[in-house]
Structure formats: C-alpha cells, structure tokens
C-alpha cells in the first residue's frame, strides 16, 4: 500500500512540475458580414493547430465597427489584437505608425499571388500593412426572370439610362417587387460608397485640384436627383434605412429586380441555402454614362495588427491562417467553391473548380481591374480612392454628407437643400483642417 501511495504521490508531483500550456487570447474586431461570420465558425480549425492561442470575437455592424476601432487605435487603447479594416484606413494609419507591418508572413503565404490592385491598396511604400480577407468592387446584379418577362436584355456594361428604364419597367409594387435596391443608410462606407461611385460615373468629384468641395456643381445635382427620383419610383419603402445587409435580405427574398452593390454579394445571392432567387441572377458591370468611368468602387476588408497589441506574433499567425490559400480550400471543402472569400488572389481566378461554379467570377475580376484609386474620376482630383478620399478627415465629412443625402432620399429635405448643406459642411471642415483658406 505504501508503495502504491508513494507511486501516486510521485506521479502527482511529476504532473505538477510539467508547466501548463501558456494561453494567449486574441481579441479580434470584425464586421457582421457573412464571410466574417463564416470565418468565426471555422476558428476551431485554427485553434486545433494552435492550442496555445484562444480567440475572442467582437462582431459589430459596419458603422459601429469603424467608430470603435478608430477610437481604440487613435487612443492606443489596446482593446483589440486583430482589426478588420478597409483600404481607406490602411495607408492613413500605416503612415501614423498605428499598424504593425506584415513582413513576417511565412513563405508559403505567397504575397505575390495577391491581386495587384488589392495588394497596392493595403501597402505603403511597398510594405504590406494588412492582409486582404476579401476584396471587392461593385457590380450590377439582376433578376434574369424579370428581365425576360419584360423583354429586356442586360448588356455586359450597361448605361445608367438602360438601368433606370429597366428598373421602372420591372417594378411591380402590388406584388412587392421593386425594380431597384440601392444603399440609403447614412455612412461614409454605406450610402456614400455607392453615391460617390455613382457620382464618378456622372463626372462629379468630391474636391477639385485645390481641395475645394464640389457639391455645388451640375454633376452632383444630376447624380443625387437621378438617385432620389429612381428610388422614389422603383425602390423599396424605407430605403433610407437600408445598407448592404438590408438590401441583401431584400434581394434574397425576391423583392429586388436590380441591385448595384459589392461584388462579394454575388456568391450570397446565388446561394440556394439563403436566396429564393439563386437560380435567376445575372451579373454585369456597374453602370456608366459614357464618360469613361463605371460606378464601381474598390475595397478590401483586411486583417491588421494594431501597434498597441502585446500579442503580435499570435496575431500574425491568425492573420496568415485566415487569409491564406489553405483557408480558401477549407471554406471550399465545407461550403463549396462558390462561397470562398473572393477578390484577393490571382490563383482563385485561374482555378477551374471555382470558375465552374462561380458565374460571377469574371465580372468580379473585370470590376476590380476597372477601378482606379489613383484616377477615380473623369476630372483630375488631388486624392486617392474610388468611393472615398484617403484623407483622415473623410470619415467625418463622408458620414455628415451621407446624413444629408439620406434625408433627401427619405423626403425630409430636398436634393438642393442636401447638396447646399453638404457643400457648406465640407467647406467648413476643409478650412478647419487647413486644406483651403
């Protein structure tokens, strides 16, 4: 008995002397888009391979995410170890030394495989400061059955005149079918992403070469009045509250004839698990007015490490996993190739398995290639960015203008009043920031 007791005590002492595996908990801030929610569902695949790392998610609506993450990084709050940020923030924050450069990614990560337009958008001076999780432009998604019924054929590169006419023809309000769904929810990355891209195609711009705001021009008047009139005639009720997710739900439910929005939505609207109209969706480029610019943007939701994180190594490990070719294969094995995160890697657009099941692959790539952040508008501009101006002040200005334009859409103000308010508010901010006198 003594021997048994001694052996047990010895074993207990031995087990106490083996150190427990040290755990690092990563706090990741992300947006509530379906690709990100899917990533959360697959996190156990990462933690199984990295048992010393635990992951805590903070999932937020787009406007709230931007606010929280910006406040945290500007105050060096250190709440988050991995941030989901866009192409707007990366160059601005990298220049302020707020982000850790991602120059220690493993060789098999294959940075050279990233699509050049997307890679450039998340790099500064040739250094990667964020890893793109998915990249996007915007495109026209439409109901092929409604078009056939109306005797219409969508061109590969439609004009705004065609889209407006088609939207009116396929509207059937008594059946709850609206010809077109467009973003109306206020926010620089919500309604202003769409409206800025639309304005580019109409020859408008945010600022002239001397940083003078341009909302008092005929081009902006034409853009906003066309948008408001079209939505009144062929859009759903309450459109001023609709952002990306709300319009996605409407389209999936069969309530929208045309939706011009992020290319990333293409796999969602053609997924029979979620969409009632999955087998009745066609894809085309975003519309133009013949001036040489389509109404398409360029964006990537990317993962970055804030300079305030004390867990850089673990954060980089997670980012390398979530934005790798292997992660793409993992999603394909669980959800099918059509549901993998799009728009970041050249190899995906050369993959026959993907091309076979993704009719939207070619128009997505064509849309990304057509967007030019360095020459976003018909007339010359002093800023970089297609659906935003990459200056720190834009976040505040864009949201304030977005509120005016959302009010014009809801009818609580006129187009002229909204443009006048946008002009004076933007002038005031640009004077305060020292861009103009």
N, C-alpha and C positions, 0 to 999 in steps of 0.2 A: 504493500500500500504506500509505504514511504517513497519507494522508487517511482511509483506512478505519480504521486503528488509532486515529487521533485521534478519529474519529466514535464508535468503540466506547467509548473511554475517557471521552469526553464524556457518552455515554449512561449509562455506569456511574456516573459522578459524579452525574448527574442523578437516577438511581434511588436513590442513597444519600441524597440530600438530601430525598427525599419521606418524611415520617415514617410508620412502620408504624402501622396502626390499633391504638390502645391498647385492650387487652382487660381487661374486668372479669369476674372469675369469681365467680358467685354460688353459695354453698353452701346447699342447701335441705334441711331436715329434714322428712321426711314419713312417713306411716303406710303399712303394706303392704296397704291396701285396694285393690280392683280399679280404682276410679275414679282413684286417685292413680297407680297403675301405668300406667294408660292415659295420664294427663297426661305422665308421663315419656316415653312412646313418641311423644308429639306435640311434644316440646320443640324438635325441629329446625325446626318451623314458626315458633316464636318466634325462635330464633337466626338463622334465614334473614333475618328482618326486622330483627334487631338484631345485626349481625355483630360489634359491639364487646362483646357480652355472651356469656360462656360459662356453662354451668350444670353444677354438680356435685351429684349427688343422694346423700343419706344416707337410706336406706329402712329403717325399723325396725318391729318388732312393737309394737302399741299401748302395752302397759305399759312397754316399754323406751324408746319414743319419749318418753313423758311424763317419765320419770325423767331422761333425757339433756337434754331441752330445759329442764326446770325447773332442773336444776343449772347449766346453761350461762347461763341468763338471770339467775338469782339471784346468780351469782358474776361476772356481766358478762364471761364467758369469751370471747365474740365468735367462737365456732366457726361460727355459722350467720348467714346474711343474711336468710333467709326461714324462718319457722317454721310448721309445721302445728299449730294449736292449736284447742282446743274452746271452747264457750261458757262452760265453767267458768272457764278461765284468764283470758279476756279482761278482765272487769271487775276482777278482783283485780290482775292485772299492770298494767293501764292506770292504776289508782289509785296504784301504786307507781312510776309513770313508767318502766316497763320496756319499754313499746311505743311505737313512733312512730305518732302519729295519721295516718290515711289521708285527709288533707284536700286532697291534691293530685291526686286521680284525675281523668282527663280528662272533659270534659263529656259525651262520648258513652258514658261508662261507665254513666250513668243510675242513680245511687244510689236515686232514688225508686222504681225498679222492684223493688228488693229486697223480699221478703215482710216485712210489718211485724213479725211475731213474731221472725223470724230477725234482721232488722236491729237491733231493740232489744236482742237478746241479745249482739250484738257491738259495742254502742255504750256509751259512758259520757257522761252529760251532753250527749246529742245528737250526740256526735262518734264517727265510725266508727274503731275501733282494729284491726279485722281485716276482711278481705273474705271472705264465705262462699263456699267452693268447692262444697260440697253441704250441704243441710240435711235434717234427718230428724226424724221422730217414730218411734213403733214401731207395728206392726200385726200382725194375725193372718194368716199365710199358710198355706194348707191344700191338701191334695190332693183335688180335686173327684171323681176316680175312686173314691177310697177312701170318701169320704162317700156317694156314690151307691150303692156296693156295700153299705154299712151302713144304707142308707135314711135318711140324715141330711141335713138342710139347714142350712147355716151362716147364722145371722142376720147382718145388716149390723153390728149392735152386740151381740156375744154376751156372755152372762154367764159367769163362771168355772165355775159348775155345769155349764153346757152343754159348755164346752170340756173340762173334766175327764172328764165322762161320754163324750164323743165320742172323746177320746184313748184311753181304755180300750177302747172298742168297736173301734177300727180297728187296735189293736196286734196284730201277728202276728209274735211273736219268732222262730218257726220259719222264717218267710220273710225274716227280717232287716228287718222293717218295725216301727218304733217309733212309737207314737201321737203322741208329742210330743218335740220337742227344745228345750231351754231352756239358757241360759248357766249354766255351773257353774264356769268358770275364775275363780280369785280375782283381784280387782282392783276398784278403785272405779269404773272405767269398763267393767268386764266384768260379772261376776255381780251386782255391786251396782247397776249401772244398771238391769238387769232387775228385781232384787228390790226396789229402792226404788220403782220404778214400780208393781210388783205390790202392795207394801205400801200405797201411796197409795190404791189401789182397795179395799183391805180396811179403810181407815180408820186405818191406822197413820201414824206420822211419826217422823222422826229425833229431833227435840227438841220439847219443849213451849215455851210462850212465854217461859219463864225459862231456856231453853237446857239444861234437864235432859234427858239421854238417855232414850229411851222403849222400850228393848228388853225391859223387864220388864212390858210391857202385854199384855193378851189379843189385841190386834190383830196385834202382831208374832208372837206364838205361833201364831196362826191362819195368818198368811202363810207362815211358814217351815215349819210342819208340813204344810200343804197342798202346798207346793212339793216337799218331800222325799218325801212319800208318792206324789205324782203321778209324779215322776221314777223312783222305785223300781219302780212298777207299769207305767208306759208309756214310760219314757225309755230311751235307748241306754246300753249299758255304758260305764263310764269317763267319765260325763257331767261329773264334777268337773274334768276337764281341758279341757272344750270351751268355747271362746269364740265370737265371731261367725264367724270364718273356718272353724273346725272344724264348726260347725252348718250353715253354708252348704254345705260339701262333702258333709255327710250328706244334706241336703235335695236337693241337685242329683243325688245318686246314687240317689235314690228310697227312702231309708231313714227318712224322717220323714213322718208324717201331718200334723202341725201344727207350725208354727214361729212363735213370737212374738218378733219382733226388729225391727231397724231397717227403716224403710220403704225405705231405699236398696237393700235386698236384693231388692226386688220385681223390678227390671229384670234382676237376675242370675239369679234362679230361673226367670224366664220367657224366658231367652235360650237358644234351642236349641243354640247352639255349646257351652254349658257345662253345661246342665241336661238330664238324661234325662227330666224330667217337665215340661218347659217348657210343654206344651200342656194340662197338667192341674192348673194352680194357680189357686186363688181367693183373694180378698183381703177382709178385714173389719177393723173397728176392733179395737184391743186390748181384752181382756175387762174387765168391771166386776162389782161385786157389788150394784149398785143404789143405791150411796151417793152417786152423782153424779160419781165420778172413774173414768175408764178407766185401765188400766195402761199408759198411753203417755207417753213422755218427749219432751223437746225438745232437739235437739242440732244443731250445725253444725260440721263440720270446716272451718276457715277458715285463710287465709294472713295472716301478720302479720310486721312488721319489728321485730326487737329493737332497743332503744335503743343497744345496743353495736355495731351494724353500721356499717361505714365506707362502705357502698355503698348508701345509702338510695335514691338516685334510680333505680338499676338494679333494685333490689329492688321498688320501687313499680311500675316498668314491667312486670316479670314478673307481679306480682300482678294488675295491671289486665288483662293479657292472659288469664291463667288463669281469671279469674272473670267474664269479660265475656260479653255476648250472642254476640259473634263466636266465642268459644271453643265455646259450646254448638252453634253452627251447624257448626263444624269437626268436632266429635265426631259430629254427625248425618250429615255428609257421608261420614265414614269408617266409622262403626259403626251408623248408623241412629238415628232419633229416640228409640227406646225406651231407648237406652243413654247419653243425655246426663246430666250431673250434675243430680240433682233438688233440689227443695226450697229454692231460693234466690230465684227471680224470678217475679213475678206474671205476666209476659208468657208464660212457659212454659206456665202452666196455662190460658192463653187461646189457645194455639197449636193450630189444628186438626190439623196434621201430628203433633204429639205426642199429643194426646188420642186420635187414631185408632188409634195403635199401643201406647198405654200404658193398659191396663185398670186399672192401679193408681194412675193419676194422681189421680182424685177421692178415693179413701180416704186417699191420702198427704196431700193438702191438708187434708182434714177432720181427720186426726190431728194435723197441725201446728197447725191452728186451735184444736183442743180442748185442747191442752196450755197450762197457765197457770203460768209460772215464779213469778209473784207470789202465786198462791193454789194451790199444788201439792197441798194435802192437804185432807181432809174437815174436820179441826180446824185452828184457826189455828196458824201457826208464825212464828218470828222470822227465817226465812231465805228467800232467793230461790233458785229452782232446782227442777226437777221430780224428776230422778233423782239429785240431789246437793244439798248445801247449799253455797252460794257463799261459803265462808269458807276462808282459806288452810289451816287445819288439816284440812279434809275429805279431802284427798288421802291423808294418812297414816292417818287414822281409817277412812276408807272401805275402804282396802286391808286393814287389820287385821281389820275386821269381815268383809270378803269372805273372808278366810282361814278364819275360824271357820265361816262358812256353807258354804264349800266342803267343809270337814271333815265337817260334818253330812250333806252330800249323799253323800260317799264312805263314810259309816258309821263313820269313825274317832272321831266324837264324837256325842252325842245332840243333838236340837234344843234341849232345855232347857239343856244344858251350853254350847252355842254361843251362845244368847241371853244367858246369865248372863256368859259371858266377854266378849261384845260390850258388854254394859252396863258392866261394871267397867272395861274398857279405854277406852271412850269417856268415861266419867266422869272417869277419871284424866287423860286428855288435855285435857278441857274445863276441869278445875280448873287444870291446869298453864298453860293459855293464858289463864286469868283470866275465863272466861265464867261459871263457877259457883264457889261457895265450898266 
